[in-house]
Amino acid sequence: MIPLSFMSGQVVPVGSPATPTVPVTVCYELTDLGVSLYEMVRSLKAWAETHMDDVLAHRAAYDARTP
């Protein structure tokens, strides 16, 4: 998980509405931009899971021929 504190003051696809409680409650949620990025990352993750055996085989073949 990425700590969101480093993103303070930057344009990011995460919203953080605060609730005036003691202590302050902050609920992080994705903006529409963040949701669109999430969909792309989810697709990349699915591709990686589907092709991991091939990736590992190619990596091993490369390592075997590289001194």
Predicted model as a PDB file, atoms N, CA, C, CB and O in Angstrom, pLDDT in the B-factor column:
MODEL        1                                                                  
ATOM      1  N   MET A   1       0.842  -1.180   0.000  1.00 44.00           N  
ATOM      2  CA  MET A   1       0.000   0.000   0.000  1.00 44.00           C  
ATOM      3  C   MET A   1       0.885   1.241   0.000  1.00 44.00           C  
ATOM      4  CB  MET A   1      -0.957  -0.001   1.217  1.00 44.00           C  
ATOM      5  O   MET A   1       1.887   1.287   0.715  1.00 44.00           O  
ATOM      6  N   ILE A   2       0.536   2.216  -0.772  1.00 48.00           N  
ATOM      7  CA  ILE A   2       1.300   3.457  -0.864  1.00 48.00           C  
ATOM      8  C   ILE A   2       0.823   4.417   0.212  1.00 48.00           C  
ATOM      9  CB  ILE A   2       1.163   4.098  -2.271  1.00 48.00           C  
ATOM     10  O   ILE A   2      -0.373   4.695   0.307  1.00 48.00           O  
ATOM     11  N   PRO A   3       1.751   4.931   1.034  1.00 50.00           N  
ATOM     12  CA  PRO A   3       1.321   5.934   2.009  1.00 50.00           C  
ATOM     13  C   PRO A   3       0.891   7.201   1.286  1.00 50.00           C  
ATOM     14  CB  PRO A   3       2.452   6.245   3.020  1.00 50.00           C  
ATOM     15  O   PRO A   3       1.629   7.724   0.451  1.00 50.00           O  
ATOM     16  N   LEU A   4      -0.283   7.687   1.600  1.00 52.00           N  
ATOM     17  CA  LEU A   4      -0.810   8.843   0.887  1.00 52.00           C  
ATOM     18  C   LEU A   4      -0.266  10.159   1.415  1.00 52.00           C  
ATOM     19  CB  LEU A   4      -2.307   8.853   0.968  1.00 52.00           C  
ATOM     20  O   LEU A   4      -0.487  11.202   0.799  1.00 52.00           O  
ATOM     21  N   SER A   5       0.435  10.138   2.533  1.00 54.00           N  
ATOM     22  CA  SER A   5       0.942  11.380   3.105  1.00 54.00           C  
ATOM     23  C   SER A   5       1.932  12.074   2.183  1.00 54.00           C  
ATOM     24  CB  SER A   5       1.594  11.108   4.440  1.00 54.00           C  
ATOM     25  O   SER A   5       2.022  13.302   2.196  1.00 54.00           O  
ATOM     26  N   PHE A   6       2.688  11.307   1.370  1.00 50.00           N  
ATOM     27  CA  PHE A   6       3.658  11.932   0.490  1.00 50.00           C  
ATOM     28  C   PHE A   6       2.994  12.679  -0.666  1.00 50.00           C  
ATOM     29  CB  PHE A   6       4.606  10.888  -0.048  1.00 50.00           C  
ATOM     30  O   PHE A   6       3.649  13.480  -1.334  1.00 50.00           O  
ATOM     31  N   MET A   7       1.722  12.434  -0.911  1.00 52.00           N  
ATOM     32  CA  MET A   7       1.021  13.065  -2.017  1.00 52.00           C  
ATOM     33  C   MET A   7       0.387  14.399  -1.638  1.00 52.00           C  
ATOM     34  CB  MET A   7      -0.033  12.139  -2.538  1.00 52.00           C  
ATOM     35  O   MET A   7      -0.244  15.042  -2.477  1.00 52.00           O  
ATOM     36  N   SER A   8       0.541  14.807  -0.430  1.00 54.00           N  
ATOM     37  CA  SER A   8      -0.085  16.034   0.035  1.00 54.00           C  
ATOM     38  C   SER A   8       0.250  17.205  -0.874  1.00 54.00           C  
ATOM     39  CB  SER A   8       0.347  16.339   1.457  1.00 54.00           C  
ATOM     40  O   SER A   8       1.422  17.475  -1.136  1.00 54.00           O  
ATOM     41  N   GLY A   9      -0.751  17.886  -1.346  1.00 54.00           N  
ATOM     42  CA  GLY A   9      -0.561  19.068  -2.177  1.00 54.00           C  
ATOM     43  C   GLY A   9      -0.322  18.778  -3.638  1.00 54.00           C  
ATOM     44  O   GLY A   9      -0.104  19.710  -4.413  1.00 54.00           O  
ATOM     45  N   GLN A  10      -0.355  17.510  -4.053  1.00 54.00           N  
ATOM     46  CA  GLN A  10      -0.134  17.160  -5.441  1.00 54.00           C  
ATOM     47  C   GLN A  10      -1.454  16.765  -6.084  1.00 54.00           C  
ATOM     48  CB  GLN A  10       0.894  16.023  -5.562  1.00 54.00           C  
ATOM     49  O   GLN A  10      -2.424  16.434  -5.402  1.00 54.00           O  
ATOM     50  N   VAL A  11      -1.470  16.806  -7.417  1.00 52.00           N  
ATOM     51  CA  VAL A  11      -2.660  16.368  -8.147  1.00 52.00           C  
ATOM     52  C   VAL A  11      -2.602  14.852  -8.225  1.00 52.00           C  
ATOM     53  CB  VAL A  11      -2.741  17.018  -9.586  1.00 52.00           C  
ATOM     54  O   VAL A  11      -1.746  14.289  -8.908  1.00 52.00           O  
ATOM     55  N   VAL A  12      -3.519  14.191  -7.522  1.00 54.00           N  
ATOM     56  CA  VAL A  12      -3.537  12.735  -7.478  1.00 54.00           C  
ATOM     57  C   VAL A  12      -4.958  12.234  -7.661  1.00 54.00           C  
ATOM     58  CB  VAL A  12      -2.948  12.216  -6.155  1.00 54.00           C  
ATOM     59  O   VAL A  12      -5.921  12.956  -7.402  1.00 54.00           O  
ATOM     60  N   PRO A  13      -5.082  10.979  -8.116  1.00 61.00           N  
ATOM     61  CA  PRO A  13      -6.420  10.430  -8.327  1.00 61.00           C  
ATOM     62  C   PRO A  13      -7.059   9.886  -7.057  1.00 61.00           C  
ATOM     63  CB  PRO A  13      -6.361   9.343  -9.354  1.00 61.00           C  
ATOM     64  O   PRO A  13      -7.759   8.874  -7.093  1.00 61.00           O  
ATOM     65  N   VAL A  14      -6.819  10.554  -5.939  1.00 64.00           N  
ATOM     66  CA  VAL A  14      -7.380  10.117  -4.664  1.00 64.00           C  
ATOM     67  C   VAL A  14      -8.019  11.314  -3.979  1.00 64.00           C  
ATOM     68  CB  VAL A  14      -6.288   9.472  -3.756  1.00 64.00           C  
ATOM     69  O   VAL A  14      -7.402  12.371  -3.855  1.00 64.00           O  
ATOM     70  N   GLY A  15      -9.252  11.144  -3.539  1.00 68.00           N  
ATOM     71  CA  GLY A  15      -9.924  12.191  -2.780  1.00 68.00           C  
ATOM     72  C   GLY A  15      -9.840  11.859  -1.298  1.00 68.00           C  
ATOM     73  O   GLY A  15      -9.735  10.689  -0.930  1.00 68.00           O  
ATOM     74  N   SER A  16      -9.884  12.866  -0.451  1.00 68.00           N  
ATOM     75  CA  SER A  16      -9.806  12.603   0.984  1.00 68.00           C  
ATOM     76  C   SER A  16     -10.711  13.544   1.767  1.00 68.00           C  
ATOM     77  CB  SER A  16      -8.366  12.737   1.472  1.00 68.00           C  
ATOM     78  O   SER A  16     -10.234  14.459   2.438  1.00 68.00           O  
ATOM     79  N   PRO A  17     -12.015  13.318   1.680  1.00 70.00           N  
ATOM     80  CA  PRO A  17     -12.920  14.156   2.463  1.00 70.00           C  
ATOM     81  C   PRO A  17     -12.742  13.915   3.956  1.00 70.00           C  
ATOM     82  CB  PRO A  17     -14.369  13.894   2.061  1.00 70.00           C  
ATOM     83  O   PRO A  17     -12.668  12.769   4.397  1.00 70.00           O  
ATOM     84  N   ALA A  18     -12.673  14.985   4.730  1.00 70.00           N  
ATOM     85  CA  ALA A  18     -12.487  14.877   6.176  1.00 70.00           C  
ATOM     86  C   ALA A  18     -13.826  15.036   6.893  1.00 70.00           C  
ATOM     87  CB  ALA A  18     -11.478  15.938   6.677  1.00 70.00           C  
ATOM     88  O   ALA A  18     -14.677  15.819   6.474  1.00 70.00           O  
ATOM     89  N   THR A  19     -13.998  14.290   7.966  1.00 74.00           N  
ATOM     90  CA  THR A  19     -15.180  14.385   8.801  1.00 74.00           C  
ATOM     91  C   THR A  19     -14.769  15.074  10.097  1.00 74.00           C  
ATOM     92  CB  THR A  19     -15.811  12.974   9.071  1.00 74.00           C  
ATOM     93  O   THR A  19     -13.815  14.641  10.744  1.00 74.00           O  
ATOM     94  N   PRO A  20     -15.472  16.141  10.490  1.00 78.00           N  
ATOM     95  CA  PRO A  20     -15.060  16.888  11.679  1.00 78.00           C  
ATOM     96  C   PRO A  20     -15.357  16.143  12.985  1.00 78.00           C  
ATOM     97  CB  PRO A  20     -15.750  18.234  11.698  1.00 78.00           C  
ATOM     98  O   PRO A  20     -16.325  16.442  13.683  1.00 78.00           O  
ATOM     99  N   THR A  21     -14.507  15.178  13.290  1.00 80.00           N  
ATOM    100  CA  THR A  21     -14.612  14.436  14.542  1.00 80.00           C  
ATOM    101  C   THR A  21     -13.332  14.669  15.332  1.00 80.00           C  
ATOM    102  CB  THR A  21     -14.852  12.905  14.285  1.00 80.00           C  
ATOM    103  O   THR A  21     -12.397  15.290  14.827  1.00 80.00           O  
ATOM    104  N   VAL A  22     -13.283  14.190  16.536  1.00 82.00           N  
ATOM    105  CA  VAL A  22     -12.069  14.285  17.340  1.00 82.00           C  
ATOM    106  C   VAL A  22     -11.615  12.874  17.663  1.00 82.00           C  
ATOM    107  CB  VAL A  22     -12.304  15.118  18.646  1.00 82.00           C  
ATOM    108  O   VAL A  22     -12.310  12.183  18.408  1.00 82.00           O  
ATOM    109  N   PRO A  23     -10.494  12.410  17.147  1.00 85.00           N  
ATOM    110  CA  PRO A  23      -9.664  13.086  16.152  1.00 85.00           C  
ATOM    111  C   PRO A  23     -10.348  13.105  14.792  1.00 85.00           C  
ATOM    112  CB  PRO A  23      -8.298  12.404  16.043  1.00 85.00           C  
ATOM    113  O   PRO A  23     -11.338  12.407  14.574  1.00 85.00           O  
ATOM    114  N   VAL A  24      -9.812  13.908  13.881  1.00 78.00           N  
ATOM    115  CA  VAL A  24     -10.402  14.051  12.544  1.00 78.00           C  
ATOM    116  C   VAL A  24     -10.393  12.705  11.832  1.00 78.00           C  
ATOM    117  CB  VAL A  24      -9.634  15.113  11.708  1.00 78.00           C  
ATOM    118  O   VAL A  24      -9.398  11.980  11.862  1.00 78.00           O  
ATOM    119  N   THR A  25     -11.500  12.385  11.200  1.00 80.00           N  
ATOM    120  CA  THR A  25     -11.619  11.156  10.419  1.00 80.00           C  
ATOM    121  C   THR A  25     -11.449  11.505   8.949  1.00 80.00           C  
ATOM    122  CB  THR A  25     -12.990  10.449  10.672  1.00 80.00           C  
ATOM    123  O   THR A  25     -12.124  12.398   8.437  1.00 80.00           O  
ATOM    124  N   VAL A  26     -10.554  10.806   8.271  1.00 78.00           N  
ATOM    125  CA  VAL A  26     -10.338  11.017   6.838  1.00 78.00           C  
ATOM    126  C   VAL A  26     -10.574   9.692   6.140  1.00 78.00           C  
ATOM    127  CB  VAL A  26      -8.896  11.568   6.539  1.00 78.00           C  
ATOM    128  O   VAL A  26      -9.961   8.684   6.493  1.00 78.00           O  
ATOM    129  N   CYS A  27     -11.453   9.686   5.159  1.00 80.00           N  
ATOM    130  CA  CYS A  27     -11.742   8.497   4.364  1.00 80.00           C  
ATOM    131  C   CYS A  27     -11.220   8.737   2.959  1.00 80.00           C  
ATOM    132  CB  CYS A  27     -13.274   8.173   4.350  1.00 80.00           C  
ATOM    133  O   CYS A  27     -11.695   9.632   2.260  1.00 80.00           O  
ATOM    134  N   TYR A  28     -10.241   7.937   2.540  1.00 81.00           N  
ATOM    135  CA  TYR A  28      -9.674   8.086   1.207  1.00 81.00           C  
ATOM    136  C   TYR A  28     -10.534   7.324   0.215  1.00 81.00           C  
ATOM    137  CB  TYR A  28      -8.210   7.587   1.163  1.00 81.00           C  
ATOM    138  O   TYR A  28     -10.997   6.219   0.498  1.00 81.00           O  
ATOM    139  N   GLU A  29     -10.744   7.920  -0.947  1.00 82.00           N  
ATOM    140  CA  GLU A  29     -11.519   7.275  -1.999  1.00 82.00           C  
ATOM    141  C   GLU A  29     -10.951   7.689  -3.345  1.00 82.00           C  
ATOM    142  CB  GLU A  29     -13.026   7.639  -1.896  1.00 82.00           C  
ATOM    143  O   GLU A  29     -10.384   8.773  -3.485  1.00 82.00           O  
ATOM    144  N   LEU A  30     -11.107   6.816  -4.337  1.00 83.00           N  
ATOM    145  CA  LEU A  30     -10.627   7.129  -5.666  1.00 83.00           C  
ATOM    146  C   LEU A  30     -11.541   8.140  -6.341  1.00 83.00           C  
ATOM    147  CB  LEU A  30     -10.520   5.864  -6.504  1.00 83.00           C  
ATOM    148  O   LEU A  30     -12.763   8.077  -6.209  1.00 83.00           O  
ATOM    149  N   THR A  31     -10.934   9.070  -7.065  1.00 84.00           N  
ATOM    150  CA  THR A  31     -11.700   9.981  -7.902  1.00 84.00           C  
ATOM    151  C   THR A  31     -12.018   9.239  -9.203  1.00 84.00           C  
ATOM    152  CB  THR A  31     -10.911  11.324  -8.174  1.00 84.00           C  
ATOM    153  O   THR A  31     -11.590   8.099  -9.382  1.00 84.00           O  
ATOM    154  N   ASP A  32     -12.757   9.866 -10.102  1.00 86.00           N  
ATOM    155  CA  ASP A  32     -13.030   9.248 -11.404  1.00 86.00           C  
ATOM    156  C   ASP A  32     -11.726   8.944 -12.133  1.00 86.00           C  
ATOM    157  CB  ASP A  32     -13.922  10.167 -12.266  1.00 86.00           C  
ATOM    158  O   ASP A  32     -11.605   7.909 -12.789  1.00 86.00           O  
ATOM    159  N   LEU A  33     -10.756   9.842 -12.020  1.00 86.00           N  
ATOM    160  CA  LEU A  33      -9.450   9.624 -12.637  1.00 86.00           C  
ATOM    161  C   LEU A  33      -8.774   8.402 -12.023  1.00 86.00           C  
ATOM    162  CB  LEU A  33      -8.557  10.871 -12.474  1.00 86.00           C  
ATOM    163  O   LEU A  33      -8.196   7.584 -12.740  1.00 86.00           O  
ATOM    164  N   GLY A  34      -8.845   8.278 -10.721  1.00 84.00           N  
ATOM    165  CA  GLY A  34      -8.264   7.127 -10.036  1.00 84.00           C  
ATOM    166  C   GLY A  34      -8.937   5.823 -10.432  1.00 84.00           C  
ATOM    167  O   GLY A  34      -8.269   4.802 -10.597  1.00 84.00           O  
ATOM    168  N   VAL A  35     -10.256   5.854 -10.585  1.00 86.00           N  
ATOM    169  CA  VAL A  35     -10.988   4.652 -11.000  1.00 86.00           C  
ATOM    170  C   VAL A  35     -10.541   4.223 -12.390  1.00 86.00           C  
ATOM    171  CB  VAL A  35     -12.515   4.903 -10.980  1.00 86.00           C  
ATOM    172  O   VAL A  35     -10.378   3.030 -12.645  1.00 86.00           O  
ATOM    173  N   SER A  36     -10.339   5.187 -13.299  1.00 87.00           N  
ATOM    174  CA  SER A  36      -9.892   4.836 -14.649  1.00 87.00           C  
ATOM    175  C   SER A  36      -8.496   4.224 -14.607  1.00 87.00           C  
ATOM    176  CB  SER A  36      -9.903   6.078 -15.565  1.00 87.00           C  
ATOM    177  O   SER A  36      -8.212   3.309 -15.380  1.00 87.00           O  
ATOM    178  N   LEU A  37      -7.623   4.698 -13.733  1.00 89.00           N  
ATOM    179  CA  LEU A  37      -6.296   4.116 -13.577  1.00 89.00           C  
ATOM    180  C   LEU A  37      -6.405   2.725 -12.957  1.00 89.00           C  
ATOM    181  CB  LEU A  37      -5.401   5.027 -12.711  1.00 89.00           C  
ATOM    182  O   LEU A  37      -5.691   1.811 -13.369  1.00 89.00           O  
ATOM    183  N   TYR A  38      -7.270   2.555 -11.991  1.00 89.00           N  
ATOM    184  CA  TYR A  38      -7.464   1.262 -11.336  1.00 89.00           C  
ATOM    185  C   TYR A  38      -7.848   0.192 -12.356  1.00 89.00           C  
ATOM    186  CB  TYR A  38      -8.543   1.367 -10.245  1.00 89.00           C  
ATOM    187  O   TYR A  38      -7.336  -0.927 -12.309  1.00 89.00           O  
ATOM    188  N   GLU A  39      -8.743   0.535 -13.272  1.00 89.00           N  
ATOM    189  CA  GLU A  39      -9.178  -0.429 -14.287  1.00 89.00           C  
ATOM    190  C   GLU A  39      -7.988  -0.883 -15.137  1.00 89.00           C  
ATOM    191  CB  GLU A  39     -10.277   0.188 -15.189  1.00 89.00           C  
ATOM    192  O   GLU A  39      -7.865  -2.067 -15.450  1.00 89.00           O  
ATOM    193  N   MET A  40      -7.122   0.048 -15.507  1.00 91.00           N  
ATOM    194  CA  MET A  40      -5.964  -0.291 -16.322  1.00 91.00           C  
ATOM    195  C   MET A  40      -4.992  -1.163 -15.526  1.00 91.00           C  
ATOM    196  CB  MET A  40      -5.259   0.987 -16.820  1.00 91.00           C  
ATOM    197  O   MET A  40      -4.482  -2.150 -16.055  1.00 91.00           O  
ATOM    198  N   VAL A  41      -4.732  -0.820 -14.284  1.00 92.00           N  
ATOM    199  CA  VAL A  41      -3.813  -1.595 -13.449  1.00 92.00           C  
ATOM    200  C   VAL A  41      -4.377  -2.992 -13.192  1.00 92.00           C  
ATOM    201  CB  VAL A  41      -3.550  -0.867 -12.112  1.00 92.00           C  
ATOM    202  O   VAL A  41      -3.630  -3.971 -13.171  1.00 92.00           O  
ATOM    203  N   ARG A  42      -5.675  -3.082 -12.998  1.00 93.00           N  
ATOM    204  CA  ARG A  42      -6.308  -4.392 -12.790  1.00 93.00           C  
ATOM    205  C   ARG A  42      -6.120  -5.272 -14.026  1.00 93.00           C  
ATOM    206  CB  ARG A  42      -7.819  -4.228 -12.470  1.00 93.00           C  
ATOM    207  O   ARG A  42      -5.881  -6.473 -13.898  1.00 93.00           O  
ATOM    208  N   SER A  43      -6.225  -4.688 -15.218  1.00 94.00           N  
ATOM    209  CA  SER A  43      -6.004  -5.442 -16.458  1.00 94.00           C  
ATOM    210  C   SER A  43      -4.551  -5.898 -16.573  1.00 94.00           C  
ATOM    211  CB  SER A  43      -6.385  -4.590 -17.680  1.00 94.00           C  
ATOM    212  O   SER A  43      -4.280  -7.022 -16.994  1.00 94.00           O  
ATOM    213  N   LEU A  44      -3.626  -5.025 -16.199  1.00 95.00           N  
ATOM    214  CA  LEU A  44      -2.207  -5.388 -16.224  1.00 95.00           C  
ATOM    215  C   LEU A  44      -1.920  -6.528 -15.249  1.00 95.00           C  
ATOM    216  CB  LEU A  44      -1.332  -4.167 -15.885  1.00 95.00           C  
ATOM    217  O   LEU A  44      -1.160  -7.443 -15.567  1.00 95.00           O  
ATOM    218  N   LYS A  45      -2.517  -6.475 -14.077  1.00 95.00           N  
ATOM    219  CA  LYS A  45      -2.347  -7.537 -13.081  1.00 95.00           C  
ATOM    220  C   LYS A  45      -2.869  -8.867 -13.624  1.00 95.00           C  
ATOM    221  CB  LYS A  45      -3.077  -7.173 -11.768  1.00 95.00           C  
ATOM    222  O   LYS A  45      -2.222  -9.901 -13.457  1.00 95.00           O  
ATOM    223  N   ALA A  46      -4.029  -8.845 -14.269  1.00 96.00           N  
ATOM    224  CA  ALA A  46      -4.605 -10.067 -14.835  1.00 96.00           C  
ATOM    225  C   ALA A  46      -3.684 -10.631 -15.918  1.00 96.00           C  
ATOM    226  CB  ALA A  46      -6.017  -9.790 -15.415  1.00 96.00           C  
ATOM    227  O   ALA A  46      -3.488 -11.843 -15.993  1.00 96.00           O  
ATOM    228  N   TRP A  47      -3.119  -9.760 -16.757  1.00 96.00           N  
ATOM    229  CA  TRP A  47      -2.192 -10.208 -17.797  1.00 96.00           C  
ATOM    230  C   TRP A  47      -0.975 -10.869 -17.163  1.00 96.00           C  
ATOM    231  CB  TRP A  47      -1.756  -9.025 -18.691  1.00 96.00           C  
ATOM    232  O   TRP A  47      -0.548 -11.937 -17.599  1.00 96.00           O  
ATOM    233  N   ALA A  48      -0.419 -10.236 -16.136  1.00 95.00           N  
ATOM    234  CA  ALA A  48       0.769 -10.766 -15.474  1.00 95.00           C  
ATOM    235  C   ALA A  48       0.486 -12.128 -14.847  1.00 95.00           C  
ATOM    236  CB  ALA A  48       1.264  -9.787 -14.406  1.00 95.00           C  
ATOM    237  O   ALA A  48       1.314 -13.034 -14.935  1.00 95.00           O  
ATOM    238  N   GLU A  49      -0.663 -12.275 -14.223  1.00 95.00           N  
ATOM    239  CA  GLU A  49      -1.014 -13.553 -13.616  1.00 95.00           C  
ATOM    240  C   GLU A  49      -1.177 -14.638 -14.680  1.00 95.00           C  
ATOM    241  CB  GLU A  49      -2.302 -13.416 -12.796  1.00 95.00           C  
ATOM    242  O   GLU A  49      -0.771 -15.780 -14.464  1.00 95.00           O  
ATOM    243  N   THR A  50      -1.757 -14.298 -15.807  1.00 97.00           N  
ATOM    244  CA  THR A  50      -1.968 -15.254 -16.890  1.00 97.00           C  
ATOM    245  C   THR A  50      -0.647 -15.693 -17.520  1.00 97.00           C  
ATOM    246  CB  THR A  50      -2.877 -14.647 -17.956  1.00 97.00           C  
ATOM    247  O   THR A  50      -0.495 -16.854 -17.900  1.00 97.00           O  
ATOM    248  N   HIS A  51       0.309 -14.768 -17.631  1.00 97.00           N  
ATOM    249  CA  HIS A  51       1.548 -15.027 -18.356  1.00 97.00           C  
ATOM    250  C   HIS A  51       2.772 -15.220 -17.453  1.00 97.00           C  
ATOM    251  CB  HIS A  51       1.808 -13.899 -19.302  1.00 97.00           C  
ATOM    252  O   HIS A  51       3.897 -15.243 -17.954  1.00 97.00           O  
ATOM    253  N   MET A  52       2.585 -15.357 -16.160  1.00 96.00           N  
ATOM    254  CA  MET A  52       3.727 -15.426 -15.249  1.00 96.00           C  
ATOM    255  C   MET A  52       4.643 -16.595 -15.553  1.00 96.00           C  
ATOM    256  CB  MET A  52       3.247 -15.521 -13.826  1.00 96.00           C  
ATOM    257  O   MET A  52       5.863 -16.444 -15.486  1.00 96.00           O  
ATOM    258  N   ASP A  53       4.096 -17.757 -15.886  1.00 97.00           N  
ATOM    259  CA  ASP A  53       4.955 -18.910 -16.195  1.00 97.00           C  
ATOM    260  C   ASP A  53       5.847 -18.613 -17.395  1.00 97.00           C  
ATOM    261  CB  ASP A  53       4.100 -20.165 -16.469  1.00 97.00           C  
ATOM    262  O   ASP A  53       7.030 -18.952 -17.384  1.00 97.00           O  
ATOM    263  N   ASP A  54       5.294 -17.983 -18.427  1.00 97.00           N  
ATOM    264  CA  ASP A  54       6.092 -17.611 -19.605  1.00 97.00           C  
ATOM    265  C   ASP A  54       7.165 -16.585 -19.249  1.00 97.00           C  
ATOM    266  CB  ASP A  54       5.184 -17.052 -20.710  1.00 97.00           C  
ATOM    267  O   ASP A  54       8.303 -16.698 -19.704  1.00 97.00           O  
ATOM    268  N   VAL A  55       6.817 -15.600 -18.450  1.00 95.00           N  
ATOM    269  CA  VAL A  55       7.778 -14.575 -18.037  1.00 95.00           C  
ATOM    270  C   VAL A  55       8.928 -15.221 -17.271  1.00 95.00           C  
ATOM    271  CB  VAL A  55       7.089 -13.493 -17.167  1.00 95.00           C  
ATOM    272  O   VAL A  55      10.094 -14.934 -17.541  1.00 95.00           O  
ATOM    273  N   LEU A  56       8.605 -16.088 -16.323  1.00 96.00           N  
ATOM    274  CA  LEU A  56       9.644 -16.752 -15.535  1.00 96.00           C  
ATOM    275  C   LEU A  56      10.519 -17.655 -16.395  1.00 96.00           C  
ATOM    276  CB  LEU A  56       9.014 -17.563 -14.415  1.00 96.00           C  
ATOM    277  O   LEU A  56      11.729 -17.721 -16.181  1.00 96.00           O  
ATOM    278  N   ALA A  57       9.926 -18.352 -17.365  1.00 97.00           N  
ATOM    279  CA  ALA A  57      10.698 -19.215 -18.267  1.00 97.00           C  
ATOM    280  C   ALA A  57      11.654 -18.381 -19.118  1.00 97.00           C  
ATOM    281  CB  ALA A  57       9.754 -20.036 -19.175  1.00 97.00           C  
ATOM    282  O   ALA A  57      12.810 -18.759 -19.306  1.00 97.00           O  
ATOM    283  N   HIS A  58      11.176 -17.252 -19.630  1.00 96.00           N  
ATOM    284  CA  HIS A  58      12.044 -16.383 -20.432  1.00 96.00           C  
ATOM    285  C   HIS A  58      13.158 -15.783 -19.576  1.00 96.00           C  
ATOM    286  CB  HIS A  58      11.221 -15.260 -21.090  1.00 96.00           C  
ATOM    287  O   HIS A  58      14.294 -15.647 -20.031  1.00 96.00           O  
ATOM    288  N   ARG A  59      12.831 -15.431 -18.352  1.00 95.00           N  
ATOM    289  CA  ARG A  59      13.848 -14.884 -17.452  1.00 95.00           C  
ATOM    290  C   ARG A  59      14.930 -15.929 -17.172  1.00 95.00           C  
ATOM    291  CB  ARG A  59      13.202 -14.411 -16.127  1.00 95.00           C  
ATOM    292  O   ARG A  59      16.121 -15.615 -17.188  1.00 95.00           O  
ATOM    293  N   ALA A  60      14.517 -17.160 -16.918  1.00 95.00           N  
ATOM    294  CA  ALA A  60      15.478 -18.235 -16.650  1.00 95.00           C  
ATOM    295  C   ALA A  60      16.347 -18.506 -17.869  1.00 95.00           C  
ATOM    296  CB  ALA A  60      14.748 -19.518 -16.231  1.00 95.00           C  
ATOM    297  O   ALA A  60      17.553 -18.713 -17.741  1.00 95.00           O  
ATOM    298  N   ALA A  61      15.737 -18.504 -19.049  1.00 95.00           N  
ATOM    299  CA  ALA A  61      16.515 -18.723 -20.280  1.00 95.00           C  
ATOM    300  C   ALA A  61      17.530 -17.597 -20.478  1.00 95.00           C  
ATOM    301  CB  ALA A  61      15.575 -18.819 -21.511  1.00 95.00           C  
ATOM    302  O   ALA A  61      18.671 -17.853 -20.864  1.00 95.00           O  
ATOM    303  N   TYR A  62      17.133 -16.381 -20.224  1.00 95.00           N  
ATOM    304  CA  TYR A  62      18.048 -15.248 -20.348  1.00 95.00           C  
ATOM    305  C   TYR A  62      19.187 -15.379 -19.334  1.00 95.00           C  
ATOM    306  CB  TYR A  62      17.293 -13.909 -20.145  1.00 95.00           C  
ATOM    307  O   TYR A  62      20.354 -15.204 -19.686  1.00 95.00           O  
ATOM    308  N   ASP A  63      18.856 -15.684 -18.092  1.00 93.00           N  
ATOM    309  CA  ASP A  63      19.875 -15.824 -17.055  1.00 93.00           C  
ATOM    310  C   ASP A  63      20.852 -16.956 -17.383  1.00 93.00           C  
ATOM    311  CB  ASP A  63      19.214 -16.077 -15.698  1.00 93.00           C  
ATOM    312  O   ASP A  63      22.040 -16.850 -17.082  1.00 93.00           O  
ATOM    313  N   ALA A  64      20.362 -18.039 -17.998  1.00 94.00           N  
ATOM    314  CA  ALA A  64      21.207 -19.182 -18.330  1.00 94.00           C  
ATOM    315  C   ALA A  64      22.248 -18.836 -19.397  1.00 94.00           C  
ATOM    316  CB  ALA A  64      20.347 -20.343 -18.805  1.00 94.00           C  
ATOM    317  O   ALA A  64      23.331 -19.421 -19.413  1.00 94.00           O  
ATOM    318  N   ARG A  65      21.931 -17.897 -20.283  1.00 93.00           N  
ATOM    319  CA  ARG A  65      22.870 -17.570 -21.355  1.00 93.00           C  
ATOM    320  C   ARG A  65      23.654 -16.284 -21.102  1.00 93.00           C  
ATOM    321  CB  ARG A  65      22.127 -17.450 -22.655  1.00 93.00           C  
ATOM    322  O   ARG A  65      24.467 -15.879 -21.933  1.00 93.00           O  
ATOM    323  N   THR A  66      23.415 -15.649 -19.970  1.00 85.00           N  
ATOM    324  CA  THR A  66      24.105 -14.413 -19.640  1.00 85.00           C  
ATOM    325  C   THR A  66      25.121 -14.684 -18.537  1.00 85.00           C  
ATOM    326  CB  THR A  66      23.100 -13.316 -19.207  1.00 85.00           C  
ATOM    327  O   THR A  66      24.772 -15.176 -17.464  1.00 85.00           O  
ATOM    328  N   PRO A  67      26.398 -14.353 -18.817  1.00 81.00           N  
ATOM    329  CA  PRO A  67      27.425 -14.625 -17.789  1.00 81.00           C  
ATOM    330  C   PRO A  67      27.267 -13.811 -16.531  1.00 81.00           C  
ATOM    331  CB  PRO A  67      28.781 -14.372 -18.346  1.00 81.00           C  
ATOM    332  O   PRO A  67      28.062 -13.950 -15.602  1.00 81.00           O  
TER     333      PRO A  67                                                      
ENDMDL                                                                          
END                                                                             
